[in-house]
Amino acid sequence: MVAVERPRFVLFGSSIVQLSYINGGWGAILTHIYARKADILLRGYNGWNSRRALQVLHQVFPKDASVRPALVIVYFGGNDSVAPHPSGLGPHVPLQETGVVRTNETSREYSEACIELAREMDLKVVDLWTAIQQKDNWKEACFTSDGIHFSAEGSKIVVNEILKILEKADEGKPSLHWKSMLTEFAENSPYYAVSPNGRDTLNPSEHVDISRYVSLFNPMRSRL
């Protein structure tokens, strides 16, 4: 048990979440950006659809938990949109019609359904279907060879869109954007490296190197 409590961010979803810490994934990027500010908890389950997630929802997020997450990022839908199997087994979850095949068009339909539901529930939502396709050559640049999971470039767009949402704090609520959150143990220390003047030390606490991602972070560029 770690004594120091930081805000907790939970990433909850299917393989898009489970695999988000490899190959420059978006979970790894968020963990880097929020180092010493928040703990990023991974709850990703390869192959799951939204129905399977609902079965364990109260185990992942128990109602009587003593500590509640400051932020939950939910990512399901890709497996829901696969073609239905005649046996009735498999991950397919229909919208209203049947015979769906996982194509870019059906992905759009599921994306729009998720966006509409989130707005009805007054939840923040990221329209990744649209954001990804703003990049030239997006199919090759933003996805791995399977055409489903994100490449490093695709993950940068995911993080960019998440930070856009977090930058706009709701009235009366603290901002969860990384630039607005306190850094743990940020005070100066005589044990840091000595500065060139030989009299002071260099405090690295607030330094987070996101230069490899800056080109995508247009809304925050003036602040970096």
Secondary structure in CASP SS format (residue, H / E / C, confidence):
PFRMAT SS
TARGET T0000
AUTHOR 0000-0000-0000
METHOD secondary structure of the structure
MODEL  1
M C 1.00
V C 1.00
A C 1.00
V C 1.00
E C 1.00
R C 1.00
P C 1.00
R E 1.00
F E 1.00
V E 1.00
L E 1.00
F E 1.00
G E 1.00
S C 1.00
S H 1.00
I H 1.00
V H 1.00
Q H 1.00
L C 1.00
S C 1.00
Y C 1.00
I C 1.00
N C 1.00
G C 1.00
G C 1.00
W H 1.00
G H 1.00
A H 1.00
I H 1.00
L H 1.00
T H 1.00
H H 1.00
I H 1.00
Y C 1.00
A C 1.00
R C 1.00
K C 1.00
A C 1.00
D E 1.00
I E 1.00
L E 1.00
L E 1.00
R E 1.00
G E 1.00
Y C 1.00
N C 1.00
G C 1.00
W C 1.00
N C 1.00
S H 1.00
R H 1.00
R H 1.00
A H 1.00
L H 1.00
Q H 1.00
V C 1.00
L H 1.00
H H 1.00
Q H 1.00
V H 1.00
F C 1.00
P C 1.00
K C 1.00
D C 1.00
A C 1.00
S C 1.00
V C 1.00
R C 1.00
P C 1.00
A C 1.00
L E 1.00
V E 1.00
I E 1.00
V E 1.00
Y E 1.00
F C 1.00
G C 1.00
G C 1.00
N C 1.00
D C 1.00
S C 1.00
V C 1.00
A C 1.00
P C 1.00
H C 1.00
P C 1.00
S C 1.00
G C 1.00
L C 1.00
G C 1.00
P C 1.00
H C 1.00
V C 1.00
P C 1.00
L C 1.00
Q C 1.00
E C 1.00
T C 1.00
G C 1.00
V C 1.00
V C 1.00
R C 1.00
T C 1.00
N H 1.00
E H 1.00
T H 1.00
S H 1.00
R H 1.00
E H 1.00
Y H 1.00
S H 1.00
E H 1.00
A H 1.00
C H 1.00
I H 1.00
E H 1.00
L H 1.00
A H 1.00
R H 1.00
E H 1.00
M C 1.00
D C 1.00
L C 1.00
K C 1.00
V C 1.00
V C 1.00
D C 1.00
L H 1.00
W H 1.00
T H 1.00
A H 1.00
I H 1.00
Q C 1.00
Q C 1.00
K C 1.00
D C 1.00
N C 1.00
W H 1.00
K H 1.00
E H 1.00
A H 1.00
C H 1.00
F E 1.00
T C 1.00
S C 1.00
D C 1.00
G C 1.00
I C 1.00
H C 1.00
F E 1.00
S C 1.00
A H 1.00
E H 1.00
G H 1.00
S H 1.00
K H 1.00
I H 1.00
V H 1.00
V H 1.00
N H 1.00
E H 1.00
I H 1.00
L H 1.00
K H 1.00
I H 1.00
L H 1.00
E H 1.00
K C 1.00
A C 1.00
D C 1.00
E C 1.00
G C 1.00
K C 1.00
P C 1.00
S C 1.00
L C 1.00
H C 1.00
W C 1.00
K C 1.00
S C 1.00
M C 1.00
L C 1.00
T C 1.00
E C 1.00
F C 1.00
A C 1.00
E C 1.00
N C 1.00
S C 1.00
P C 1.00
Y C 1.00
Y C 1.00
A C 1.00
V E 1.00
S C 1.00
P C 1.00
N C 1.00
G C 1.00
R C 1.00
D C 1.00
T E 1.00
L C 1.00
N C 1.00
P C 1.00
S C 1.00
E C 1.00
H C 1.00
V C 1.00
D C 1.00
I C 1.00
S C 1.00
R C 1.00
Y C 1.00
V H 1.00
S H 1.00
L H 1.00
F C 1.00
N H 1.00
P H 1.00
M H 1.00
R H 1.00
S H 1.00
R H 1.00
L C 1.00
END
